[in-house]
Amino acid sequence: METPWREWLKKAKIVYWLILGGLAFFVILIILATLGTLSWERIPEFAQGYCFLLIAGMLLQMIARRL
């Protein structure tokens, strides 16, 4: 018998939501950079943080599928 958290982890679509959230986030960043509110040099910094979160999400998803 499986515990509820293991079942939730198996069905979680963490990477899917990270990808969609990241794409929406970058659209907002590009709009802000175009308007001049944010400098273009800061966007790669945000991209690096997003890639780290994406890798962490993929690892969590792989672990959850192995449970």
Backbone as numpy.savetxt, mean C-alpha at the origin, in Angstrom:
# Nx Ny Nz CAx CAy CAz Cx Cy Cz
-10.03 -26.88 13.66 -10.87 -25.70 13.66 -9.98 -24.45 13.66
-10.28 -23.55 12.76 -9.46 -22.36 12.61 -10.01 -21.21 13.44
-9.11 -20.39 13.89 -9.52 -19.21 14.65 -9.99 -18.13 13.69
-10.81 -17.20 14.18 -11.33 -16.14 13.29 -10.25 -15.26 12.67
-9.17 -14.97 13.40 -8.14 -14.10 12.84 -7.37 -14.78 11.74
-7.19 -16.11 11.83 -6.51 -16.82 10.74 -7.38 -16.83 9.49
-8.68 -17.00 9.70 -9.59 -16.99 8.56 -9.62 -15.60 7.92
-9.60 -14.56 8.74 -9.59 -13.20 8.21 -8.31 -12.94 7.43
-7.15 -13.38 7.97 -5.89 -13.18 7.27 -5.86 -13.89 5.93
-6.47 -15.07 5.86 -6.48 -15.79 4.60 -7.30 -15.06 3.54
-8.35 -14.39 3.95 -9.23 -13.70 3.00 -8.84 -12.23 2.80
-7.91 -11.73 3.59 -7.54 -10.31 3.52 -6.92 -9.99 2.16
-7.27 -8.86 1.64 -6.70 -8.41 0.36 -5.87 -7.17 0.62
-4.87 -7.35 1.47 -4.05 -6.24 1.92 -3.30 -5.60 0.76
-2.69 -6.42 -0.07 -1.91 -5.89 -1.18 -2.82 -5.16 -2.18
-3.99 -5.70 -2.41 -4.95 -5.08 -3.32 -5.30 -3.67 -2.84
-5.59 -3.52 -1.54 -5.95 -2.22 -1.01 -4.76 -1.28 -0.97
-3.56 -1.81 -0.73 -2.37 -0.96 -0.76 -2.12 -0.41 -2.16
-2.32 -1.24 -3.16 -2.12 -0.78 -4.54 -3.13 0.30 -4.90
-4.40 0.05 -4.60 -5.42 1.05 -4.93 -5.23 2.33 -4.13
-4.94 2.19 -2.85 -4.71 3.36 -2.02 -3.49 4.14 -2.47
-2.44 3.44 -2.86 -1.23 4.09 -3.33 -1.44 4.83 -4.64
-2.20 4.22 -5.54 -2.49 4.90 -6.81 -3.29 6.17 -6.58
-4.29 6.10 -5.71 -5.08 7.30 -5.41 -4.20 8.36 -4.73
-3.32 7.92 -3.85 -2.42 8.83 -3.15 -1.50 9.55 -4.14
-0.96 8.80 -5.13 -0.07 9.42 -6.10 -0.80 10.35 -7.05
-2.04 10.08 -7.33 -2.82 11.01 -8.14 -2.97 12.34 -7.40
-3.25 12.25 -6.10 -3.36 13.47 -5.29 -2.03 14.20 -5.21
-0.92 13.43 -5.06 0.41 14.06 -5.01 0.73 14.79 -6.30
0.42 14.17 -7.43 0.72 14.81 -8.72 -0.12 16.07 -8.90
-1.37 16.01 -8.46 -2.21 17.22 -8.55 -1.64 18.33 -7.67
-1.22 17.98 -6.44 -0.63 18.99 -5.55 0.68 19.54 -6.11
1.48 18.68 -6.74 2.74 19.15 -7.32 2.47 20.06 -8.52
1.44 19.74 -9.28 1.10 20.56 -10.43 0.61 21.94 -9.98
-0.13 21.97 -8.89 -0.62 23.24 -8.38 0.45 24.05 -7.67
1.58 23.44 -7.38 2.67 24.14 -6.74 2.67 24.03 -5.23
1.74 23.30 -4.68 1.67 23.12 -3.23 2.77 22.20 -2.72
3.16 21.25 -3.55 4.17 20.26 -3.19 5.27 20.30 -4.24
6.52 20.17 -3.81 7.61 20.21 -4.79 7.76 18.84 -5.45
8.20 18.84 -6.69 8.36 17.60 -7.45 9.46 16.73 -6.86
10.39 17.32 -6.13 11.48 16.54 -5.55 11.01 15.67 -4.39
9.88 15.98 -3.80 9.37 15.20 -2.67 8.64 13.94 -3.10
8.17 13.88 -4.33 7.39 12.73 -4.79 8.19 11.43 -4.73
9.47 11.38 -5.13 10.22 10.12 -4.98 10.36 9.65 -3.53
10.39 10.58 -2.58 10.44 10.20 -1.17 9.16 9.46 -0.79
8.03 9.97 -1.22 6.76 9.30 -0.95 6.70 7.95 -1.66
7.26 7.89 -2.87 7.25 6.64 -3.62 8.08 5.57 -2.91
9.18 5.96 -2.33 10.02 5.01 -1.60 9.27 4.45 -0.39
8.59 5.30 0.34 7.79 4.84 1.48 6.66 3.93 1.05
6.03 4.25 -0.07 4.95 3.42 -0.59 5.47 2.05 -1.02
6.63 2.01 -1.64 7.21 0.71 -2.04 7.52 -0.15 -0.82
8.01 0.48 0.25 8.25 -0.27 1.48 6.95 -0.85 2.03
5.88 -0.05 2.05 4.59 -0.56 2.52 4.06 -1.66 1.63
4.27 -1.54 0.34 3.82 -2.56 -0.60 4.55 -3.88 -0.38
5.85 -3.82 -0.16 6.63 -5.03 0.11 6.17 -5.66 1.43
5.95 -4.84 2.46 5.47 -5.37 3.74 4.09 -6.02 3.58
3.22 -5.41 2.81 1.90 -5.98 2.56 1.98 -7.30 1.80
2.87 -7.37 0.83 3.02 -8.62 0.08 3.54 -9.74 0.97
4.50 -9.41 1.84 5.00 -10.42 2.77 3.91 -10.90 3.71
3.11 -9.98 4.23 2.02 -10.35 5.10 1.00 -11.22 4.37
0.73 -10.89 3.14 -0.21 -11.67 2.33 0.33 -13.07 2.08
1.62 -13.18 1.81 2.21 -14.50 1.58 2.18 -15.35 2.85
2.45 -14.73 3.99 2.39 -15.45 5.26 0.96 -15.89 5.55
0.00 -15.02 5.29 -1.40 -15.34 5.56 -1.88 -16.49 4.69
-1.42 -16.57 3.47 -1.85 -17.65 2.59 -1.23 -18.99 2.98
-0.11 -18.95 3.69 0.53 -20.20 4.12 -0.05 -20.75 5.40
-0.87 -19.97 6.12 -1.45 -20.44 7.37 -2.42 -21.59 7.15
